[in-house]
Amino acid sequence: MDTSSRKFESVDGYIASFPPGVQSRLKKMRGAIRAAAPTARETISYGMPTFRLNGPLVYFAAFRDHISFFPTSSGIIMFQEELSTYETSKATVRFPMDEPIPFDLVKRIVEYRVKENLGRGKGTACRRPQKPQR
């Protein structure tokens, strides 16, 4: 499933390059993102499906043993506690292939990112989010 050296012209082409089981997971990820950001523009960036809305919104990609979701660092920070059962890095969460993807959580993260990106369009300064207080 190494797609790193392949060039894709569309998200459909990217998804079609994977086996059926992976395609299903990618289509569901795409659907969850579309549901949360219906006006976002779909494209390929960095060789992976990307949604843009007033700048980069989120990315996703398939790998041998996981689906990566890239909501930028702010999405990871704001949902850090809910993402704690998954492997994360500064701007990525990895959903193992053998576990269900929490699409409700994906939608909430995308909704957060939509608000964040749309706020930028109103001339507001974009500040790094603070960890949620409990």
mmCIF file of the C-alpha atoms, coordinates in Angstrom:
data_MODEL
# 
_entry.id   MODEL 
# 
loop_
_atom_site.group_PDB 
_atom_site.id 
_atom_site.type_symbol 
_atom_site.label_atom_id 
_atom_site.label_alt_id 
_atom_site.label_comp_id 
_atom_site.label_asym_id 
_atom_site.label_entity_id 
_atom_site.label_seq_id 
_atom_site.pdbx_PDB_ins_code 
_atom_site.Cartn_x 
_atom_site.Cartn_y 
_atom_site.Cartn_z 
_atom_site.occupancy 
_atom_site.B_iso_or_equiv 
_atom_site.pdbx_formal_charge 
_atom_site.auth_seq_id 
_atom_site.auth_comp_id 
_atom_site.auth_asym_id 
_atom_site.auth_atom_id 
_atom_site.pdbx_PDB_model_num 
ATOM 1   C CA . MET A 1 1   ? 0.000   0.000  0.000  1.00 0.00 ? 1   MET A CA 1 
ATOM 2   C CA . ASP A 1 2   ? 2.904   2.352  -0.461 1.00 0.00 ? 2   ASP A CA 1 
ATOM 3   C CA . THR A 1 3   ? 1.487   5.343  -2.300 1.00 0.00 ? 3   THR A CA 1 
ATOM 4   C CA . SER A 1 4   ? 4.332   7.720  -1.427 1.00 0.00 ? 4   SER A CA 1 
ATOM 5   C CA . SER A 1 5   ? 5.819   7.742  -4.927 1.00 0.00 ? 5   SER A CA 1 
ATOM 6   C CA . ARG A 1 6   ? 2.513   7.850  -6.788 1.00 0.00 ? 6   ARG A CA 1 
ATOM 7   C CA . LYS A 1 7   ? 0.868   11.028 -8.043 1.00 0.00 ? 7   LYS A CA 1 
ATOM 8   C CA . PHE A 1 8   ? -2.882  11.308 -7.667 1.00 0.00 ? 8   PHE A CA 1 
ATOM 9   C CA . GLU A 1 9   ? -5.064  13.800 -9.495 1.00 0.00 ? 9   GLU A CA 1 
ATOM 10  C CA . SER A 1 10  ? -8.158  13.303 -7.344 1.00 0.00 ? 10  SER A CA 1 
ATOM 11  C CA . VAL A 1 11  ? -9.322  11.945 -4.018 1.00 0.00 ? 11  VAL A CA 1 
ATOM 12  C CA . ASP A 1 12  ? -11.304 9.326  -5.944 1.00 0.00 ? 12  ASP A CA 1 
ATOM 13  C CA . GLY A 1 13  ? -8.082  8.173  -7.614 1.00 0.00 ? 13  GLY A CA 1 
ATOM 14  C CA . TYR A 1 14  ? -6.275  8.038  -4.274 1.00 0.00 ? 14  TYR A CA 1 
ATOM 15  C CA . ILE A 1 15  ? -9.020  5.939  -2.665 1.00 0.00 ? 15  ILE A CA 1 
ATOM 16  C CA . ALA A 1 16  ? -9.287  3.629  -5.693 1.00 0.00 ? 16  ALA A CA 1 
ATOM 17  C CA . SER A 1 17  ? -5.594  2.748  -5.385 1.00 0.00 ? 17  SER A CA 1 
ATOM 18  C CA . PHE A 1 18  ? -6.236  0.721  -2.200 1.00 0.00 ? 18  PHE A CA 1 
ATOM 19  C CA . PRO A 1 19  ? -7.778  -2.707 -1.568 1.00 0.00 ? 19  PRO A CA 1 
ATOM 20  C CA . PRO A 1 20  ? -11.565 -2.778 -1.021 1.00 0.00 ? 20  PRO A CA 1 
ATOM 21  C CA . GLY A 1 21  ? -11.431 -2.951 2.792  1.00 0.00 ? 21  GLY A CA 1 
ATOM 22  C CA . VAL A 1 22  ? -9.171  0.092  2.988  1.00 0.00 ? 22  VAL A CA 1 
ATOM 23  C CA . GLN A 1 23  ? -11.262 1.901  0.366  1.00 0.00 ? 23  GLN A CA 1 
ATOM 24  C CA . SER A 1 24  ? -14.304 1.470  2.588  1.00 0.00 ? 24  SER A CA 1 
ATOM 25  C CA . ARG A 1 25  ? -12.537 3.047  5.573  1.00 0.00 ? 25  ARG A CA 1 
ATOM 26  C CA . LEU A 1 26  ? -11.226 5.909  3.425  1.00 0.00 ? 26  LEU A CA 1 
ATOM 27  C CA . LYS A 1 27  ? -14.689 6.561  1.952  1.00 0.00 ? 27  LYS A CA 1 
ATOM 28  C CA . LYS A 1 28  ? -16.174 6.689  5.448  1.00 0.00 ? 28  LYS A CA 1 
ATOM 29  C CA . MET A 1 29  ? -13.438 9.090  6.582  1.00 0.00 ? 29  MET A CA 1 
ATOM 30  C CA . ARG A 1 30  ? -14.110 11.276 3.568  1.00 0.00 ? 30  ARG A CA 1 
ATOM 31  C CA . GLY A 1 31  ? -17.853 11.182 4.299  1.00 0.00 ? 31  GLY A CA 1 
ATOM 32  C CA . ALA A 1 32  ? -17.357 12.171 7.932  1.00 0.00 ? 32  ALA A CA 1 
ATOM 33  C CA . ILE A 1 33  ? -15.186 15.116 6.906  1.00 0.00 ? 33  ILE A CA 1 
ATOM 34  C CA . ARG A 1 34  ? -17.656 16.199 4.209  1.00 0.00 ? 34  ARG A CA 1 
ATOM 35  C CA . ALA A 1 35  ? -20.530 16.017 6.697  1.00 0.00 ? 35  ALA A CA 1 
ATOM 36  C CA . ALA A 1 36  ? -18.692 18.306 9.107  1.00 0.00 ? 36  ALA A CA 1 
ATOM 37  C CA . ALA A 1 37  ? -17.345 20.656 6.430  1.00 0.00 ? 37  ALA A CA 1 
ATOM 38  C CA . PRO A 1 38  ? -19.720 20.569 3.466  1.00 0.00 ? 38  PRO A CA 1 
ATOM 39  C CA . THR A 1 39  ? -18.311 23.743 1.897  1.00 0.00 ? 39  THR A CA 1 
ATOM 40  C CA . ALA A 1 40  ? -14.662 22.657 2.121  1.00 0.00 ? 40  ALA A CA 1 
ATOM 41  C CA . ARG A 1 41  ? -12.833 22.072 -1.163 1.00 0.00 ? 41  ARG A CA 1 
ATOM 42  C CA . GLU A 1 42  ? -11.362 18.641 -1.760 1.00 0.00 ? 42  GLU A CA 1 
ATOM 43  C CA . THR A 1 43  ? -7.927  18.323 -3.316 1.00 0.00 ? 43  THR A CA 1 
ATOM 44  C CA . ILE A 1 44  ? -4.698  16.343 -3.188 1.00 0.00 ? 44  ILE A CA 1 
ATOM 45  C CA . SER A 1 45  ? -1.829  17.927 -1.287 1.00 0.00 ? 45  SER A CA 1 
ATOM 46  C CA . TYR A 1 46  ? 1.383   16.259 -0.129 1.00 0.00 ? 46  TYR A CA 1 
ATOM 47  C CA . GLY A 1 47  ? 0.140   13.186 -2.032 1.00 0.00 ? 47  GLY A CA 1 
ATOM 48  C CA . MET A 1 48  ? -2.931  12.701 0.168  1.00 0.00 ? 48  MET A CA 1 
ATOM 49  C CA . PRO A 1 49  ? -6.586  13.734 0.328  1.00 0.00 ? 49  PRO A CA 1 
ATOM 50  C CA . THR A 1 50  ? -6.912  17.259 1.681  1.00 0.00 ? 50  THR A CA 1 
ATOM 51  C CA . PHE A 1 51  ? -9.825  19.468 2.580  1.00 0.00 ? 51  PHE A CA 1 
ATOM 52  C CA . ARG A 1 52  ? -9.356  23.227 2.348  1.00 0.00 ? 52  ARG A CA 1 
ATOM 53  C CA . LEU A 1 53  ? -11.535 25.972 3.761  1.00 0.00 ? 53  LEU A CA 1 
ATOM 54  C CA . ASN A 1 54  ? -9.862  29.341 4.083  1.00 0.00 ? 54  ASN A CA 1 
ATOM 55  C CA . GLY A 1 55  ? -6.567  27.430 4.080  1.00 0.00 ? 55  GLY A CA 1 
ATOM 56  C CA . PRO A 1 56  ? -5.721  23.802 4.894  1.00 0.00 ? 56  PRO A CA 1 
ATOM 57  C CA . LEU A 1 57  ? -8.404  22.209 7.063  1.00 0.00 ? 57  LEU A CA 1 
ATOM 58  C CA . VAL A 1 58  ? -7.558  18.494 7.437  1.00 0.00 ? 58  VAL A CA 1 
ATOM 59  C CA . TYR A 1 59  ? -5.753  15.715 5.585  1.00 0.00 ? 59  TYR A CA 1 
ATOM 60  C CA . PHE A 1 60  ? -6.067  11.928 5.728  1.00 0.00 ? 60  PHE A CA 1 
ATOM 61  C CA . ALA A 1 61  ? -4.111  8.992  4.344  1.00 0.00 ? 61  ALA A CA 1 
ATOM 62  C CA . ALA A 1 62  ? -3.889  5.216  4.427  1.00 0.00 ? 62  ALA A CA 1 
ATOM 63  C CA . PHE A 1 63  ? -0.813  3.294  5.493  1.00 0.00 ? 63  PHE A CA 1 
ATOM 64  C CA . ARG A 1 64  ? -0.096  -0.410 5.890  1.00 0.00 ? 64  ARG A CA 1 
ATOM 65  C CA . ASP A 1 65  ? -1.491  -0.725 9.420  1.00 0.00 ? 65  ASP A CA 1 
ATOM 66  C CA . HIS A 1 66  ? -3.430  2.497  10.056 1.00 0.00 ? 66  HIS A CA 1 
ATOM 67  C CA . ILE A 1 67  ? -5.388  5.428  8.693  1.00 0.00 ? 67  ILE A CA 1 
ATOM 68  C CA . SER A 1 68  ? -3.787  8.753  9.584  1.00 0.00 ? 68  SER A CA 1 
ATOM 69  C CA . PHE A 1 69  ? -5.889  11.838 10.185 1.00 0.00 ? 69  PHE A CA 1 
ATOM 70  C CA . PHE A 1 70  ? -4.086  15.172 10.147 1.00 0.00 ? 70  PHE A CA 1 
ATOM 71  C CA . PRO A 1 71  ? -6.242  17.885 11.781 1.00 0.00 ? 71  PRO A CA 1 
ATOM 72  C CA . THR A 1 72  ? -3.201  20.127 12.334 1.00 0.00 ? 72  THR A CA 1 
ATOM 73  C CA . SER A 1 73  ? -1.716  20.606 15.781 1.00 0.00 ? 73  SER A CA 1 
ATOM 74  C CA . SER A 1 74  ? -4.668  22.635 17.060 1.00 0.00 ? 74  SER A CA 1 
ATOM 75  C CA . GLY A 1 75  ? -7.070  19.732 16.449 1.00 0.00 ? 75  GLY A CA 1 
ATOM 76  C CA . ILE A 1 76  ? -4.794  17.374 18.346 1.00 0.00 ? 76  ILE A CA 1 
ATOM 77  C CA . ILE A 1 77  ? -4.367  19.798 21.252 1.00 0.00 ? 77  ILE A CA 1 
ATOM 78  C CA . MET A 1 78  ? -8.085  20.554 21.629 1.00 0.00 ? 78  MET A CA 1 
ATOM 79  C CA . PHE A 1 79  ? -9.109  16.893 21.599 1.00 0.00 ? 79  PHE A CA 1 
ATOM 80  C CA . GLN A 1 80  ? -6.029  15.494 23.325 1.00 0.00 ? 80  GLN A CA 1 
ATOM 81  C CA . GLU A 1 81  ? -7.947  13.680 26.061 1.00 0.00 ? 81  GLU A CA 1 
ATOM 82  C CA . GLU A 1 82  ? -10.386 12.013 23.664 1.00 0.00 ? 82  GLU A CA 1 
ATOM 83  C CA . LEU A 1 83  ? -7.507  10.998 21.398 1.00 0.00 ? 83  LEU A CA 1 
ATOM 84  C CA . SER A 1 84  ? -5.451  9.563  24.268 1.00 0.00 ? 84  SER A CA 1 
ATOM 85  C CA . THR A 1 85  ? -6.204  5.944  23.330 1.00 0.00 ? 85  THR A CA 1 
ATOM 86  C CA . TYR A 1 86  ? -4.653  6.455  19.884 1.00 0.00 ? 86  TYR A CA 1 
ATOM 87  C CA . GLU A 1 87  ? -1.099  7.062  18.772 1.00 0.00 ? 87  GLU A CA 1 
ATOM 88  C CA . THR A 1 88  ? -0.686  10.775 18.131 1.00 0.00 ? 88  THR A CA 1 
ATOM 89  C CA . SER A 1 89  ? 2.052   13.201 17.222 1.00 0.00 ? 89  SER A CA 1 
ATOM 90  C CA . LYS A 1 90  ? 2.078   16.975 16.976 1.00 0.00 ? 90  LYS A CA 1 
ATOM 91  C CA . ALA A 1 91  ? -0.481  17.112 14.162 1.00 0.00 ? 91  ALA A CA 1 
ATOM 92  C CA . THR A 1 92  ? -1.507  13.485 13.480 1.00 0.00 ? 92  THR A CA 1 
ATOM 93  C CA . VAL A 1 93  ? -3.661  10.753 14.934 1.00 0.00 ? 93  VAL A CA 1 
ATOM 94  C CA . ARG A 1 94  ? -3.318  7.159  13.760 1.00 0.00 ? 94  ARG A CA 1 
ATOM 95  C CA . PHE A 1 95  ? -6.370  4.894  13.716 1.00 0.00 ? 95  PHE A CA 1 
ATOM 96  C CA . PRO A 1 96  ? -5.309  1.220  13.569 1.00 0.00 ? 96  PRO A CA 1 
ATOM 97  C CA . MET A 1 97  ? -6.732  -0.800 10.671 1.00 0.00 ? 97  MET A CA 1 
ATOM 98  C CA . ASP A 1 98  ? -8.039  -3.453 13.045 1.00 0.00 ? 98  ASP A CA 1 
ATOM 99  C CA . GLU A 1 99  ? -10.096 -1.020 15.178 1.00 0.00 ? 99  GLU A CA 1 
ATOM 100 C CA . PRO A 1 100 ? -13.165 1.073  14.398 1.00 0.00 ? 100 PRO A CA 1 
ATOM 101 C CA . ILE A 1 101 ? -12.523 4.717  13.527 1.00 0.00 ? 101 ILE A CA 1 
ATOM 102 C CA . PRO A 1 102 ? -14.409 7.093  15.871 1.00 0.00 ? 102 PRO A CA 1 
ATOM 103 C CA . PHE A 1 103 ? -16.167 9.033  13.116 1.00 0.00 ? 103 PHE A CA 1 
ATOM 104 C CA . ASP A 1 104 ? -18.205 11.113 15.580 1.00 0.00 ? 104 ASP A CA 1 
ATOM 105 C CA . LEU A 1 105 ? -14.934 12.343 17.069 1.00 0.00 ? 105 LEU A CA 1 
ATOM 106 C CA . VAL A 1 106 ? -13.507 12.973 13.593 1.00 0.00 ? 106 VAL A CA 1 
ATOM 107 C CA . LYS A 1 107 ? -16.579 15.102 12.792 1.00 0.00 ? 107 LYS A CA 1 
ATOM 108 C CA . ARG A 1 108 ? -16.228 17.124 15.995 1.00 0.00 ? 108 ARG A CA 1 
ATOM 109 C CA . ILE A 1 109 ? -12.546 17.756 15.289 1.00 0.00 ? 109 ILE A CA 1 
ATOM 110 C CA . VAL A 1 110 ? -13.355 18.888 11.741 1.00 0.00 ? 110 VAL A CA 1 
ATOM 111 C CA . GLU A 1 111 ? -16.132 21.162 13.045 1.00 0.00 ? 111 GLU A CA 1 
ATOM 112 C CA . TYR A 1 112 ? -13.613 22.716 15.432 1.00 0.00 ? 112 TYR A CA 1 
ATOM 113 C CA . ARG A 1 113 ? -11.147 23.218 12.581 1.00 0.00 ? 113 ARG A CA 1 
ATOM 114 C CA . VAL A 1 114 ? -13.875 24.818 10.415 1.00 0.00 ? 114 VAL A CA 1 
ATOM 115 C CA . LYS A 1 115 ? -14.596 27.380 13.145 1.00 0.00 ? 115 LYS A CA 1 
ATOM 116 C CA . GLU A 1 116 ? -10.892 27.982 13.589 1.00 0.00 ? 116 GLU A CA 1 
ATOM 117 C CA . ASN A 1 117 ? -10.250 28.517 9.869  1.00 0.00 ? 117 ASN A CA 1 
ATOM 118 C CA . LEU A 1 118 ? -13.318 30.670 9.336  1.00 0.00 ? 118 LEU A CA 1 
ATOM 119 C CA . GLY A 1 119 ? -12.252 32.836 12.279 1.00 0.00 ? 119 GLY A CA 1 
ATOM 120 C CA . ARG A 1 120 ? -9.033  33.567 10.436 1.00 0.00 ? 120 ARG A CA 1 
ATOM 121 C CA . GLY A 1 121 ? -11.009 35.000 7.541  1.00 0.00 ? 121 GLY A CA 1 
ATOM 122 C CA . LYS A 1 122 ? -12.453 37.709 9.769  1.00 0.00 ? 122 LYS A CA 1 
ATOM 123 C CA . GLY A 1 123 ? -9.093  39.269 10.483 1.00 0.00 ? 123 GLY A CA 1 
ATOM 124 C CA . THR A 1 124 ? -8.697  37.638 13.870 1.00 0.00 ? 124 THR A CA 1 
ATOM 125 C CA . ALA A 1 125 ? -5.292  36.541 14.935 1.00 0.00 ? 125 ALA A CA 1 
ATOM 126 C CA . CYS A 1 126 ? -4.836  32.804 14.953 1.00 0.00 ? 126 CYS A CA 1 
ATOM 127 C CA . ARG A 1 127 ? -3.541  31.789 18.334 1.00 0.00 ? 127 ARG A CA 1 
ATOM 128 C CA . ARG A 1 128 ? -2.371  28.345 19.290 1.00 0.00 ? 128 ARG A CA 1 
ATOM 129 C CA . PRO A 1 129 ? -5.168  26.752 21.312 1.00 0.00 ? 129 PRO A CA 1 
ATOM 130 C CA . GLN A 1 130 ? -4.723  26.080 24.959 1.00 0.00 ? 130 GLN A CA 1 
ATOM 131 C CA . LYS A 1 131 ? -5.306  22.635 26.388 1.00 0.00 ? 131 LYS A CA 1 
ATOM 132 C CA . PRO A 1 132 ? -8.978  22.372 27.466 1.00 0.00 ? 132 PRO A CA 1 
ATOM 133 C CA . GLN A 1 133 ? -9.535  23.084 31.147 1.00 0.00 ? 133 GLN A CA 1 
ATOM 134 C CA . ARG A 1 134 ? -11.476 20.536 33.195 1.00 0.00 ? 134 ARG A CA 1 
# 
